[in-house]
């Protein structure tokens, strides 16, 4: 099984699509980012899962492949985040700034 330090596809989705998820929580519930108490902390994971499960198959497959890659390396999280800039175009909006 997975340990708590391993990446799940949904956690990777949260890294890749963080802004989309934050905007979803704001648009649907009016909750602002950064609140570590109250409803924000409980709603973000729900929105993250919703984003992951509504991705088109090619995007979800790219997230799953990235998850496997991240779990297969010992790179620290900051280095893995830098790898996001080299993701394929299968993940629209990720490489655009």
N, C-alpha and C positions, 0 to 999 in steps of 0.2 A: 504494500500500500504506500500511499504518499505520506511523507512527513510534513509537518507544518512549514518547513523551510522550502519545500518544493513549490513550484509554480503550478497552478491549475489553469486550464484554458480561460476560465472566467477572470482570474487574477490578471492574466496577460491581457485580456480584453480591457480590463480596467486601466492598465498602463497605456495601451495603444489608443484607446478611445476615451481617455479621461475627460477631455473637454466636452465631448458629446454627452457623456453620462452626467457631468455637472450641469450642463444646460438642460438635460431632461428633467433632473430633479427640480431645477428652478422653474422650468416651464409648467410642469405638472403640479408641483406642490408649493412653489414659491419659497423654497428653502435655499438659503445661501450657503456657498461653499465655506468650509473652515469651521463650522460648528461641530465640535466633537461631543456635544451632549445633545440630549433631546432627539427630535425626529431625524435630523440629518444623518446621524451615525447609523440609524436603522434603515433609512431609505436608500442610501447610496448603494449598498450591496444588492438590493432588489433591482434598482435601475441598471446596475452593471450586468446582472444576469439577464435582464430584459433585452439589453442591447446585444449581448452575446447571442442569445437564442433567436433574435430577429435578423441577424446578419445573413446575407445571401451565402449560399454554400461555399463559393470560392473564398470569400473573406473569412468565414468560420474555419475553413480548412487551413488557410494561411495562419490564423491565430493558433490553431492546434499544432501546426508544424513549428511555429515559433516557441510554443510552450515546450514541446519536446526538445528543441534545440537548447533552450534556456536551462531545462532540467538536466541536460547532458553535459553542461559546462559548469565550471566552478567560478565563472566570472561574477564579481559583485554586482549588485543591483544597478549601481550607477553606470557601469560599463554596458550592462544589458540595455539600459535606457538609451545609451548612445547608439546602439544597434538599430533602434527604431528608425533612424534616418536612412537606413539602407534597406528598408522593407520594400517588397515588390509593389507595383501599382495595383495589385489586387486589394490593397487596403486604401481606398480613396480618402483623401483628407488627412491622412497621417503624415505624409511627407511635406505637405504644403504648410507654409508659415504665414 
